[in-house]
Amino acid sequence: MTDTTIQNLQSRDPFADDNEGGGSQDGHIHIRIQQRNGRKTLTTVQGIRPDYDLKKIVKACKKEFACNGTVVEHPEYGEVIQLQGDQRQHISQFLKKVGLAREDQLKVHGF
């Protein structure tokens, strides 16, 4: 039996982060929640194509969700949107409504 007939030669770490390409290279928009202190949380949105103006998206989200937000520069992921509070469902519905993403492009992470 040769190596070309064996399919499982490539080992894959099941616990590795699924965004090894970083940014929008894998074509997905990742929506995550991060715990701050106490009950405070932060929602991050990463992977929106760079040809969109993220500051205008944040401005619309702040008005729609009644929360604060900003765009930060991450060394690995590029520009990332940060919103105060647990806005995972709101931002995923918003991105679908305005046509920035399809359902199969969104990945919502968190507890």
Secondary structure in CASP SS format (residue, H / E / C, confidence):
PFRMAT SS
TARGET T0000
AUTHOR 0000-0000-0000
METHOD secondary structure of the structure
MODEL  1
M C 1.00
T C 1.00
D C 1.00
T C 1.00
T C 1.00
I C 1.00
Q C 1.00
N C 1.00
L C 1.00
Q C 1.00
S C 1.00
R C 1.00
D C 1.00
P C 1.00
F C 1.00
A C 1.00
D C 1.00
D C 1.00
N C 1.00
E C 1.00
G C 1.00
G C 1.00
G C 1.00
S C 1.00
Q C 1.00
D C 1.00
G C 1.00
H C 1.00
I E 1.00
H E 1.00
I E 1.00
R E 1.00
I E 1.00
Q E 1.00
Q E 1.00
R C 1.00
N C 1.00
G C 1.00
R C 1.00
K C 1.00
T E 1.00
L E 1.00
T E 1.00
T E 1.00
V E 1.00
Q E 1.00
G C 1.00
I C 1.00
R C 1.00
P C 1.00
D C 1.00
Y C 1.00
D C 1.00
L H 1.00
K H 1.00
K H 1.00
I H 1.00
V H 1.00
K H 1.00
A H 1.00
C H 1.00
K H 1.00
K H 1.00
E H 1.00
F H 1.00
A C 1.00
C C 1.00
N C 1.00
G E 1.00
T E 1.00
V E 1.00
V E 1.00
E E 1.00
H E 1.00
P C 1.00
E C 1.00
Y C 1.00
G E 1.00
E E 1.00
V E 1.00
I E 1.00
Q E 1.00
L E 1.00
Q E 1.00
G C 1.00
D C 1.00
Q C 1.00
R H 1.00
Q H 1.00
H H 1.00
I H 1.00
S H 1.00
Q H 1.00
F H 1.00
L H 1.00
K H 1.00
K H 1.00
V H 1.00
G C 1.00
L C 1.00
A C 1.00
R C 1.00
E H 1.00
D H 1.00
Q H 1.00
L E 1.00
K E 1.00
V E 1.00
H C 1.00
G C 1.00
F C 1.00
END
